[in-house]
Amino acid sequence: MKKIPVFVLSGFLGSGKTTLLVDIIKKARDKGLSLSVLMNEAGKTDTDGRLISELDGDLPVEKLLDGCMCCNKKSEVSGAVMKLAETNPDMMVMELTGIADPEEVADALAEPELMEHIELKKVISVLDGENILDYNSIFTAERAMVKTTRKQIAFADALIVNKEDQMDESNRKKIKRVISKENSVAPVTFTSYCQVDLDDLLFNMEGERKPFSLLKEEKNTDEHTHSRIQTLKIEFTKPVKSKRAAEALFKELKPGLIRAKGYISVKREADVHLIQHVMKKTYWEKAQAQEESYLILIGLELDKDNIVRRWNELGVNDG
């Protein structure tokens, strides 16, 4: 089954995300591509959603209001995404709240039932060129804002620095340094009114430059066509040898590994455990028996084959 490519739009309130989304909707319509949209707003008022509905009344749109999909709305993400997936679109776009953490959003999408239907293709962060230096400074912004700003830069596959007309050359150079410190890999575009080449950003694959609707079922070897945030599901047919062995693998995968979660049978305890790995800590909790033992890994540019190889070399999967 062909998975639906998902594009995530990240960035603080007022950066220009909705302007970019409007352009994407118009471009998709011109190309004859079907699109579905998930919009998340921190407040109860659906301002941007009404704008999108007025633009295209037939566009499948799901809205998560009064909260953030990486926090208190996390439990509602799966249902909203599955509802949009039922429309069988050529692509899906998610516009996040300004306070959303792309890392947490990737975690919200890393559910087994979702992974069968969607594929996170690219995280696009829109930066407010007029205010980004203040957002990133501990002297002028709250710590939470600084942390979120840096994560929105670090986990992006493409960066758009908007409001170029509001910055001088000195600020432009400072912004480049800020971005380079957090993310030296993602391409950066300076622009105004989010005017970017949408073919390069979204609609054409790198290399062969084919629209999603024309893609053949063939392996694409260009690494730039996939998000740097990788979500891998590894299934097991045998119990893990011990908790310690599993935790040793997580330690080896740093700093690329962001988090891990799943259900694992532990041989020495004859129990199924829910496992949650966040930052440097791993949490184990006895769970009801699962028909399937699996581990979902979320991180930057993870190599599944290498991870499975190391899993076995460490004796984790010894029966």
VOLUMRO-24311 format. One record per residue (C-alpha): x, y, z; residue number from 1; chain. Coordinates in pm, 1 decimal, always signed. Example, Ala and Ser with C-alpha at 12.3 -4.5 7.8 and 13.67 -1.06 7.14 Angstrom:
BEGIN
+----------+----------+----------+--------+-------+
:     east :    north :       up : vextor : lumti :
+----------+----------+----------+--------+-------+
:  +1230.0 :   -450.0 :   +780.0 :      1 :     A :
:  +1367.0 :   -106.0 :   +714.0 :      2 :     A :
+----------+----------+----------+--------+-------+
end
This chain:
BEGIN
+----------+----------+----------+--------+-------+
:     east :    north :       up : vextor : lumti :
+----------+----------+----------+--------+-------+
:     +0.0 :     +0.0 :     +0.0 :      1 :     A :
:   +135.5 :   +339.0 :    -98.3 :      2 :     A :
:   +182.4 :   +567.6 :   +201.0 :      3 :     A :
:    +55.8 :   +924.8 :   +202.6 :      4 :     A :
:   +343.2 :  +1175.6 :   +214.9 :      5 :     A :
:   +305.2 :  +1416.2 :   +506.5 :      6 :     A :
:   +455.8 :  +1765.4 :   +520.2 :      7 :     A :
:   +471.9 :  +1954.0 :   +849.6 :      8 :     A :
:   +470.8 :  +2335.5 :   +865.1 :      9 :     A :
:   +638.1 :  +2463.4 :  +1180.3 :     10 :     A :
:   +711.6 :  +2813.5 :  +1308.2 :     11 :     A :
:   +604.3 :  +3077.2 :  +1560.0 :     12 :     A :
:   +275.0 :  +3264.1 :  +1539.4 :     13 :     A :
:   +300.9 :  +3537.5 :  +1277.0 :     14 :     A :
:   +595.6 :  +3382.2 :  +1094.0 :     15 :     A :
:   +392.8 :  +3319.0 :   +776.2 :     16 :     A :
:   +289.1 :  +2951.1 :   +797.8 :     17 :     A :
:    -70.0 :  +3012.0 :   +690.3 :     18 :     A :
:    +42.7 :  +3228.5 :   +398.7 :     19 :     A :
:   +261.5 :  +2938.7 :   +286.9 :     20 :     A :
:    -24.1 :  +2690.5 :   +335.5 :     21 :     A :
:   -255.2 :  +2900.3 :   +116.4 :     22 :     A :
:     +6.6 :  +2899.9 :   -160.4 :     23 :     A :
:    +48.7 :  +2523.0 :   -127.1 :     24 :     A :
:   -326.7 :  +2466.1 :   -158.7 :     25 :     A :
:   -345.0 :  +2682.8 :   -471.2 :     26 :     A :
:    -40.6 :  +2511.4 :   -624.9 :     27 :     A :
:   -177.2 :  +2163.7 :   -554.9 :     28 :     A :
:   -508.1 :  +2261.3 :   -715.3 :     29 :     A :
:   -326.0 :  +2393.0 :  -1025.3 :     30 :     A :
:   -136.2 :  +2064.6 :  -1051.3 :     31 :     A :
:   -448.2 :  +1854.0 :  -1013.2 :     32 :     A :
:   -322.3 :  +1698.5 :   -688.7 :     33 :     A :
:   -556.6 :  +1613.8 :   -402.7 :     34 :     A :
:   -460.7 :  +1755.8 :    -65.5 :     35 :     A :
:   -581.2 :  +1716.0 :   +292.7 :     36 :     A :
:   -494.6 :  +1949.8 :   +578.9 :     37 :     A :
:   -461.3 :  +1916.2 :   +955.5 :     38 :     A :
:   -461.7 :  +2252.0 :  +1134.5 :     39 :     A :
:   -370.4 :  +2298.9 :  +1499.2 :     40 :     A :
:   -442.3 :  +2624.9 :  +1682.3 :     41 :     A :
:   -357.8 :  +2694.4 :  +2045.4 :     42 :     A :
:   -671.1 :  +2903.6 :  +2094.6 :     43 :     A :
:  -1040.4 :  +2823.1 :  +2070.2 :     44 :     A :
:  -1099.1 :  +3058.5 :  +1776.6 :     45 :     A :
:  -1060.8 :  +2893.1 :  +1437.1 :     46 :     A :
:   -932.5 :  +3197.3 :  +1247.7 :     47 :     A :
:   -694.1 :  +3031.0 :  +1003.4 :     48 :     A :
:   -922.5 :  +2731.3 :   +950.9 :     49 :     A :
:  -1204.5 :  +2956.9 :   +833.4 :     50 :     A :
:   -964.6 :  +3123.9 :   +591.1 :     51 :     A :
:   -866.9 :  +2787.9 :   +441.7 :     52 :     A :
:  -1229.4 :  +2672.8 :   +417.1 :     53 :     A :
:  -1322.1 :  +2992.0 :   +235.0 :     54 :     A :
:  -1035.5 :  +2932.6 :     -6.7 :     55 :     A :
:  -1149.9 :  +2579.4 :    -92.4 :     56 :     A :
:  -1475.8 :  +2455.5 :    +56.1 :     57 :     A :
:  -1418.3 :  +2100.2 :    -73.9 :     58 :     A :
:  -1075.2 :  +2062.8 :    +86.1 :     59 :     A :
:  -1067.7 :  +1788.8 :   +355.4 :     60 :     A :
:   -962.8 :  +1973.0 :   +673.2 :     61 :     A :
:   -936.2 :  +1851.1 :  +1031.7 :     62 :     A :
:   -885.9 :  +2102.5 :  +1313.6 :     63 :     A :
:   -737.6 :  +2058.6 :  +1659.5 :     64 :     A :
:   -827.4 :  +2369.7 :  +1859.6 :     65 :     A :
:   -752.1 :  +2497.6 :  +2208.8 :     66 :     A :
:   -423.6 :  +2315.3 :  +2256.6 :     67 :     A :
:   -109.6 :  +2180.8 :  +2095.1 :     68 :     A :
:    -86.9 :  +1847.6 :  +1913.9 :     69 :     A :
:   +245.7 :  +1779.4 :  +2081.1 :     70 :     A :
:    +92.9 :  +1824.4 :  +2428.2 :     71 :     A :
:   -271.7 :  +1813.5 :  +2541.1 :     72 :     A :
:   -403.3 :  +1738.5 :  +2191.0 :     73 :     A :
:   -162.9 :  +1451.6 :  +2130.0 :     74 :     A :
:   -426.7 :  +1185.1 :  +2193.0 :     75 :     A :
:   -647.8 :  +1333.4 :  +1919.3 :     76 :     A :
:   -384.3 :  +1332.0 :  +1645.7 :     77 :     A :
:   -426.9 :   +968.9 :  +1542.3 :     78 :     A :
:   -802.7 :   +998.3 :  +1486.7 :     79 :     A :
:   -769.9 :  +1322.0 :  +1289.3 :     80 :     A :
:   -494.3 :  +1183.5 :  +1067.1 :     81 :     A :
:   -680.8 :   +858.9 :   +999.7 :     82 :     A :
:   -992.9 :  +1053.6 :   +906.6 :     83 :     A :
:   -791.8 :  +1255.6 :   +653.8 :     84 :     A :
:   -618.7 :   +941.9 :   +525.5 :     85 :     A :
:   -959.3 :   +796.6 :   +438.1 :     86 :     A :
:   -992.0 :  +1067.5 :   +169.9 :     87 :     A :
:   -686.6 :   +906.9 :     +2.2 :     88 :     A :
:   -508.5 :  +1234.6 :    -80.2 :     89 :     A :
:   -191.9 :  +1266.9 :   -286.6 :     90 :     A :
:    -38.0 :  +1448.9 :     +7.8 :     91 :     A :
:   -117.7 :  +1575.3 :   +356.3 :     92 :     A :
:     -6.0 :  +1903.2 :   +515.0 :     93 :     A :
:     -3.5 :  +1973.9 :   +888.5 :     94 :     A :
:    +15.3 :  +2331.8 :  +1014.0 :     95 :     A :
:   +134.3 :  +2338.0 :  +1375.1 :     96 :     A :
:    +76.1 :  +2591.4 :  +1648.0 :     97 :     A :
:   +353.8 :  +2844.2 :  +1698.4 :     98 :     A :
:   +457.9 :  +2675.5 :  +2022.6 :     99 :     A :
:   +473.3 :  +2323.3 :  +1879.0 :    100 :     A :
:   +788.8 :  +2116.1 :  +1909.4 :    101 :     A :
:   +855.3 :  +1920.8 :  +1584.4 :    102 :     A :
:  +1019.9 :  +1644.8 :  +1788.0 :    103 :     A :
:   +699.8 :  +1588.1 :  +1985.6 :    104 :     A :
:   +491.2 :  +1599.6 :  +1668.7 :    105 :     A :
:   +705.3 :  +1324.4 :  +1515.9 :    106 :     A :
:   +639.2 :  +1125.0 :  +1831.6 :    107 :     A :
:   +263.4 :  +1182.0 :  +1796.3 :    108 :     A :
:   +278.8 :  +1044.2 :  +1441.3 :    109 :     A :
:   +480.9 :   +739.4 :  +1546.2 :    110 :     A :
:   +186.2 :   +512.9 :  +1616.2 :    111 :     A :
:   +180.4 :   +170.0 :  +1446.7 :    112 :     A :
:   -163.0 :   +224.5 :  +1290.7 :    113 :     A :
:    -54.4 :   +560.9 :  +1147.9 :    114 :     A :
:   +279.2 :   +435.1 :  +1016.6 :    115 :     A :
:    +94.2 :   +191.5 :   +790.2 :    116 :     A :
:    -78.5 :   +479.5 :   +611.5 :    117 :     A :
:   +149.0 :   +785.4 :   +624.1 :    118 :     A :
:   +512.6 :   +879.0 :   +584.3 :    119 :     A :
:   +665.4 :  +1194.1 :   +730.9 :    120 :     A :
:   +826.2 :  +1345.0 :   +424.3 :    121 :     A :
:   +951.5 :  +1684.1 :   +534.7 :    122 :     A :
:   +944.1 :  +1929.4 :   +824.2 :    123 :     A :
:   +940.4 :  +2286.6 :   +694.7 :    124 :     A :
:  +1009.6 :  +2559.4 :   +950.1 :    125 :     A :
:   +910.1 :  +2917.0 :   +875.0 :    126 :     A :
:  +1114.8 :  +3168.5 :  +1073.1 :    127 :     A :
:  +1007.8 :  +3524.6 :  +1145.7 :    128 :     A :
:  +1307.9 :  +3712.0 :  +1007.6 :    129 :     A :
:  +1200.6 :  +4030.1 :  +1183.5 :    130 :     A :
:  +1195.5 :  +3873.1 :  +1531.2 :    131 :     A :
:  +1397.3 :  +3549.8 :  +1518.0 :    132 :     A :
:  +1705.7 :  +3701.6 :  +1683.3 :    133 :     A :
:  +1494.1 :  +3811.3 :  +1980.5 :    134 :     A :
:  +1320.2 :  +3473.7 :  +1997.0 :    135 :     A :
:  +1659.1 :  +3302.9 :  +2013.1 :    136 :     A :
:  +1810.4 :  +3529.6 :  +2278.8 :    137 :     A :
:  +1793.1 :  +3430.3 :  +2645.2 :    138 :     A :
:  +1816.4 :  +3799.6 :  +2731.0 :    139 :     A :
:  +1500.9 :  +3906.2 :  +2547.8 :    140 :     A :
:  +1288.7 :  +3588.9 :  +2537.1 :    141 :     A :
:  +1163.1 :  +3330.9 :  +2783.6 :    142 :     A :
:  +1360.9 :  +3008.6 :  +2809.9 :    143 :     A :
:  +1070.6 :  +2804.5 :  +2671.6 :    144 :     A :
:  +1053.8 :  +3026.2 :  +2363.7 :    145 :     A :
:  +1428.6 :  +2998.9 :  +2306.6 :    146 :     A :
:  +1415.8 :  +2620.1 :  +2338.8 :    147 :     A :
:  +1122.2 :  +2590.3 :  +2099.2 :    148 :     A :
:  +1282.2 :  +2825.0 :  +1846.0 :    149 :     A :
:  +1602.2 :  +2623.4 :  +1842.3 :    150 :     A :
:  +1415.0 :  +2294.7 :  +1804.5 :    151 :     A :
:  +1208.2 :  +2433.1 :  +1518.2 :    152 :     A :
:  +1538.9 :  +2510.6 :  +1347.1 :    153 :     A :
:  +1724.8 :  +2194.1 :  +1445.3 :    154 :     A :
:  +1460.2 :  +1944.2 :  +1332.3 :    155 :     A :
:  +1373.8 :  +2113.8 :  +1003.1 :    156 :     A :
:  +1440.7 :  +1962.4 :   +662.6 :    157 :     A :
:  +1392.0 :  +2302.0 :   +498.5 :    158 :     A :
:  +1405.1 :  +2650.6 :   +651.1 :    159 :     A :
:  +1225.1 :  +2958.3 :   +520.5 :    160 :     A :
:  +1335.6 :  +3289.4 :   +669.6 :    161 :     A :
:  +1035.4 :  +3510.2 :   +602.1 :    162 :     A :
:  +1002.5 :  +3892.7 :   +613.4 :    163 :     A :
:  +1333.6 :  +3945.9 :   +438.3 :    164 :     A :
:  +1217.4 :  +4300.2 :   +362.4 :    165 :     A :
:  +1223.3 :  +4375.9 :   +736.4 :    166 :     A :
:  +1591.3 :  +4294.5 :   +795.2 :    167 :     A :
:  +1920.7 :  +4457.7 :   +706.3 :    168 :     A :
:  +2238.8 :  +4283.6 :   +594.0 :    169 :     A :
:  +2379.5 :  +4276.8 :   +946.1 :    170 :     A :
:  +2073.7 :  +4093.0 :  +1081.3 :    171 :     A :
:  +2076.2 :  +3860.4 :   +783.3 :    172 :     A :
:  +2431.5 :  +3749.8 :   +868.1 :    173 :     A :
:  +2339.7 :  +3702.8 :  +1235.2 :    174 :     A :
:  +2037.1 :  +3491.8 :  +1139.8 :    175 :     A :
:  +2256.0 :  +3273.3 :   +917.5 :    176 :     A :
:  +2492.2 :  +3213.8 :  +1210.9 :    177 :     A :
:  +2203.2 :  +3121.9 :  +1441.3 :    178 :     A :
:  +2067.3 :  +2873.8 :  +1188.0 :    179 :     A :
:  +2406.5 :  +2725.0 :  +1110.6 :    180 :     A :
:  +2470.6 :  +2659.8 :  +1479.5 :    181 :     A :
:  +2149.6 :  +2458.3 :  +1515.3 :    182 :     A :
:  +2119.3 :  +2305.6 :  +1167.6 :    183 :     A :
:  +2391.8 :  +2307.5 :   +903.7 :    184 :     A :
:  +2216.7 :  +2055.2 :   +678.5 :    185 :     A :
:  +1877.3 :  +2197.4 :   +582.5 :    186 :     A :
:  +1856.1 :  +2435.9 :   +284.0 :    187 :     A :
:  +1771.9 :  +2794.6 :   +383.7 :    188 :     A :
:  +1562.2 :  +3036.1 :   +177.5 :    189 :     A :
:  +1532.8 :  +3407.8 :   +258.7 :    190 :     A :
:  +1212.5 :  +3558.2 :   +124.2 :    191 :     A :
:   +914.3 :  +3785.4 :   +184.8 :    192 :     A :
:   +548.4 :  +3678.9 :   +200.7 :    193 :     A :
:   +671.0 :  +3316.3 :   +193.3 :    194 :     A :
:   +730.6 :  +3334.5 :   -181.6 :    195 :     A :
:   +933.7 :  +3018.8 :   -247.4 :    196 :     A :
:   +968.8 :  +2760.1 :   -522.6 :    197 :     A :
:   +700.7 :  +2513.2 :   -416.9 :    198 :     A :
:   +805.3 :  +2260.4 :   -679.6 :    199 :     A :
:  +1144.3 :  +2224.9 :   -512.1 :    200 :     A :
:  +1001.0 :  +2248.6 :   -162.7 :    201 :     A :
:   +710.5 :  +2004.8 :   -195.1 :    202 :     A :
:   +574.6 :  +1882.1 :   -522.5 :    203 :     A :
:   +872.0 :  +1734.3 :   -703.1 :    204 :     A :
:  +1097.2 :  +1461.8 :   -576.4 :    205 :     A :
:  +1468.1 :  +1532.9 :   -574.3 :    206 :     A :
:  +1656.8 :  +1368.5 :   -857.6 :    207 :     A :
:  +1384.3 :  +1261.0 :  -1099.6 :    208 :     A :
:  +1158.9 :  +1560.2 :  -1031.9 :    209 :     A :
:   +831.2 :  +1371.7 :  -1061.0 :    210 :     A :
:   +506.4 :  +1485.3 :   -895.8 :    211 :     A :
:   +377.0 :  +1248.9 :   -627.8 :    212 :     A :
:    +82.8 :  +1148.9 :   -843.0 :    213 :     A :
:   +322.6 :  +1021.6 :  -1111.4 :    214 :     A :
:   +569.3 :   +843.2 :   -885.2 :    215 :     A :
:   +629.1 :   +480.7 :   -972.7 :    216 :     A :
:   +673.8 :   +209.7 :   -714.9 :    217 :     A :
:  +1048.0 :   +228.5 :   -726.4 :    218 :     A :
:  +1318.4 :   +281.1 :   -469.2 :    219 :     A :
:  +1437.9 :   +639.4 :   -449.6 :    220 :     A :
:  +1799.4 :   +658.8 :   -337.8 :    221 :     A :
:  +1813.7 :  +1034.5 :   -290.2 :    222 :     A :
:  +1840.6 :  +1093.9 :    +85.0 :    223 :     A :
:  +1703.1 :  +1446.6 :    +53.5 :    224 :     A :
:  +1354.9 :  +1319.3 :    -34.1 :    225 :     A :
:  +1297.9 :  +1202.1 :   +322.7 :    226 :     A :
:  +1274.5 :  +1385.4 :   +649.3 :    227 :     A :
:  +1581.1 :  +1389.1 :   +871.4 :    228 :     A :
:  +1348.1 :  +1282.1 :  +1151.9 :    229 :     A :
:  +1322.6 :   +909.8 :  +1090.9 :    230 :     A :
:  +1059.1 :   +686.3 :  +1250.7 :    231 :     A :
:  +1143.3 :   +317.9 :  +1246.7 :    232 :     A :
:   +940.8 :    +21.3 :  +1361.1 :    233 :     A :
:  +1134.0 :   -292.6 :  +1454.0 :    234 :     A :
:   +941.6 :   -611.7 :  +1528.0 :    235 :     A :
:  +1068.1 :   -897.2 :  +1744.8 :    236 :     A :
:   +994.8 :  -1267.7 :  +1739.9 :    237 :     A :
:  +1186.6 :  -1344.8 :  +2062.6 :    238 :     A :
:  +1203.6 :  -1187.0 :  +2408.0 :    239 :     A :
:  +1481.5 :   -939.7 :  +2477.0 :    240 :     A :
:  +1761.3 :  -1079.1 :  +2690.0 :    241 :     A :
:  +1747.3 :   -808.7 :  +2955.8 :    242 :     A :
:  +1651.6 :   -449.6 :  +3020.5 :    243 :     A :
:  +2017.4 :   -356.5 :  +3051.1 :    244 :     A :
:  +2099.8 :   -486.7 :  +2703.0 :    245 :     A :
:  +1818.5 :   -283.3 :  +2549.1 :    246 :     A :
:  +1931.7 :    +31.1 :  +2731.2 :    247 :     A :
:  +2287.7 :    -24.9 :  +2605.0 :    248 :     A :
:  +2160.1 :     +2.4 :  +2248.1 :    249 :     A :
:  +1980.9 :   +329.2 :  +2322.2 :    250 :     A :
:  +2304.2 :   +469.9 :  +2463.5 :    251 :     A :
:  +2493.7 :   +370.8 :  +2149.0 :    252 :     A :
:  +2241.4 :   +542.9 :  +1924.2 :    253 :     A :
:  +2293.1 :   +882.8 :  +2089.0 :    254 :     A :
:  +2290.5 :  +1163.7 :  +1990.4 :    255 :     A :
:  +2077.5 :  +1067.3 :  +1688.6 :    256 :     A :
:  +1812.2 :   +883.4 :  +1890.2 :    257 :     A :
:  +1542.3 :  +1116.8 :  +2021.4 :    258 :     A :
:  +1316.0 :   +861.5 :  +2185.0 :    259 :     A :
:  +1195.1 :   +502.2 :  +2173.1 :    260 :     A :
:   +870.2 :   +335.3 :  +2271.4 :    261 :     A :
:   +694.4 :     +4.1 :  +2229.3 :    262 :     A :
:   +604.7 :   -327.3 :  +2386.6 :    263 :     A :
:   +879.1 :   -578.6 :  +2459.9 :    264 :     A :
:   +884.5 :   -918.8 :  +2623.0 :    265 :     A :
:  +1171.4 :   -947.9 :  +2872.8 :    266 :     A :
:  +1312.1 :  -1301.9 :  +2893.8 :    267 :     A :
:  +1438.9 :  -1295.3 :  +3251.6 :    268 :     A :
:  +1111.6 :  -1160.2 :  +3387.6 :    269 :     A :
:   +864.0 :  -1349.5 :  +3168.3 :    270 :     A :
:   +656.3 :  -1036.1 :  +3129.2 :    271 :     A :
:   +558.3 :   -793.6 :  +2855.8 :    272 :     A :
:   +673.2 :   -439.0 :  +2926.1 :    273 :     A :
:   +576.5 :   -100.5 :  +2793.0 :    274 :     A :
:   +905.7 :    +76.1 :  +2727.9 :    275 :     A :
:   +951.8 :   +452.7 :  +2699.9 :    276 :     A :
:  +1294.3 :   +604.5 :  +2636.6 :    277 :     A :
:  +1325.7 :   +983.2 :  +2659.3 :    278 :     A :
:  +1655.5 :  +1172.1 :  +2659.2 :    279 :     A :
:  +1887.4 :   +973.7 :  +2891.3 :    280 :     A :
:  +1620.9 :   +782.7 :  +3082.5 :    281 :     A :
:  +1438.9 :   +460.3 :  +3005.2 :    282 :     A :
:  +1111.2 :   +376.5 :  +3175.6 :    283 :     A :
:   +976.5 :    +21.0 :  +3203.7 :    284 :     A :
:   +621.0 :    -66.4 :  +3301.2 :    285 :     A :
:   +452.4 :   -404.7 :  +3311.5 :    286 :     A :
:   +178.1 :   -426.3 :  +3053.4 :    287 :     A :
:    -89.7 :   -667.1 :  +2943.2 :    288 :     A :
:    +22.9 :   -929.4 :  +2692.9 :    289 :     A :
:    +54.2 :   -797.3 :  +2337.9 :    290 :     A :
:    +16.5 :  -1007.7 :  +2025.0 :    291 :     A :
:   +302.2 :   -810.5 :  +1874.4 :    292 :     A :
:   +635.6 :   -711.6 :  +2028.8 :    293 :     A :
:   +785.7 :   -407.3 :  +1866.9 :    294 :     A :
:   +998.9 :   -101.3 :  +1922.6 :    295 :     A :
:   +946.8 :   +235.4 :  +1755.3 :    296 :     A :
:  +1257.8 :   +450.3 :  +1729.8 :    297 :     A :
:  +1246.7 :   +822.4 :  +1651.9 :    298 :     A :
:  +1561.1 :  +1014.8 :  +1568.0 :    299 :     A :
:  +1772.5 :  +1196.0 :  +1315.8 :    300 :     A :
:  +1883.2 :   +994.5 :  +1013.3 :    301 :     A :
:  +1855.6 :   +652.2 :  +1175.4 :    302 :     A :
:  +1982.7 :   +346.5 :   +987.7 :    303 :     A :
:  +1742.7 :    +56.3 :  +1041.6 :    304 :     A :
:  +1973.5 :   -214.7 :   +905.5 :    305 :     A :
:  +2258.8 :   -101.6 :  +1128.7 :    306 :     A :
:  +2030.7 :    -80.6 :  +1432.5 :    307 :     A :
:  +1899.4 :   -433.9 :  +1380.5 :    308 :     A :
:  +2256.7 :   -559.3 :  +1335.2 :    309 :     A :
:  +2374.6 :   -396.3 :  +1658.8 :    310 :     A :
:  +2061.3 :   -520.4 :  +1837.9 :    311 :     A :
:  +2162.5 :   -876.7 :  +1758.2 :    312 :     A :
:  +2534.9 :   -824.4 :  +1820.7 :    313 :     A :
:  +2464.4 :   -698.6 :  +2169.6 :    314 :     A :
:  +2275.1 :  -1017.4 :  +2239.0 :    315 :     A :
:  +1955.3 :   -827.1 :  +2297.2 :    316 :     A :
:  +1748.5 :  -1056.6 :  +2082.1 :    317 :     A :
:  +1888.4 :  -1388.7 :  +2204.1 :    318 :     A :
:  +1610.8 :  -1637.4 :  +2263.0 :    319 :     A :
+----------+----------+----------+--------+-------+
end
